Amino acid sequence: MQGFQLTFMTEQNRRIDGKTAVEWLLHAAQELGCSGATTFSGAESFGADGHRHSAHFFELADQPVQVMMAVTAEQTVSLFERIANTKTRLFYTKMPIEYGSLGLEAEAT
């Protein structure tokens, strides 16, 4: 399939509509029928404003997190519209990709 790799960068404590941004993005991707999404936790980052974000020993709230997903063009438009209708700001990257699955599926037991 042809589509896009979307990667959102956020912090562990960022919230959208009462959920963490990570949870909100994963739920939205699943509702839109995306093939899957993965999250990655980072040790440290900084944003366009120069503010540094990091995971501290006792406090993980400001820990940087990435949410990466492979989506179709239609899913991209729908997800971006959903984000635009929230009261939040998310940084993202969008790259054209080819994606699919290889190999045999596991047999049901």
N, C-alpha and C positions, 0 to 999 in steps of 0.2 A: 504494500500500500504506500501511497504517497501522502505525506502529511507534514507535521511540524513537531519538533521537540520544543516544548515549553519548559522553561526553568524559572521558577519564582524564588526570589530571595526575600526572606523575612526573618523575624526573631521569634523565639519560643513564646514570648508573652503577648505578641500582637493578636488582637481579637477582631473577628468579623461577625456581626450579628450574634454575639454571645458565645461563639466558639473560637478556639484558637484558629489562626489563619491556616495552619497546616491541616487541621481537621476540616475546616470549611472547604479548602481547596480539594482535598481528597474526596469529600462527600460530593461536591459539585462535579468533579471529574467522573465519579462513579455514576451519578444521576444522568450525565450526558452520554454514557455508554463508552467511555474511553477504555482502551484495552488494559490499562494499568497505570499506576503512578508509584513513585518511590521517593522517600524523604532521606535527606542526608543532613547530619548535624555537623556543624563546623566549630572550630575552636575560637576563631576570631575573624572579624570582618570590619569594613567601614563602608558607609554609604556616600552618596553624592554630596551630602552636607559635611562630610569629613568626620562625623560622629563614629567612634569605634564601638563595636558590639563584641562581647566575649562571654564565654561561659566561665563563671567564677566557681570556686570550690564549694561555697555554701549556697550559691544562688545561680540557677540556670535560666532565669527568666529572660535575660538579654542574649541568650545563646543564639548564634546565627543558624538558620535552617534553610535548606533548599528543598523545593518540591519539584520533581522532574516528571514529565509525562509525554507520551507520544499520542498525538491527536490528529484528527482529520481537519481539513480547512473549516468545515461546518461547525465542528466542536470548538475550534478556536474562536470563531465569531460568537458562538453562544456563551462560552466561558468569559470572554472579554466583556460581553454585554452584562452578564451577571455581576462581574466585578465592578463595572461602571455604575451599577445601581446600588452599590454599598457605600458606606461612609468610610472608605479606607483608601490607602495608596499602596500599591505593590510594585516593586521593580521586577521586571521579567526580561528574559531573552527568548527569542523565537528563531529557530533554525529549520530550514526545509530538510526533510529526511525521507528515507525509504525505510519502512519497518514491516515486520511480520513475524511469524513463528516458524521454527525449523524443528525437525525431528518428530517422533511419535508422541502422542499424548499418553500419559500413564493410564494403564487399564484400571477400570473400576473394580473394587473388590467387594 
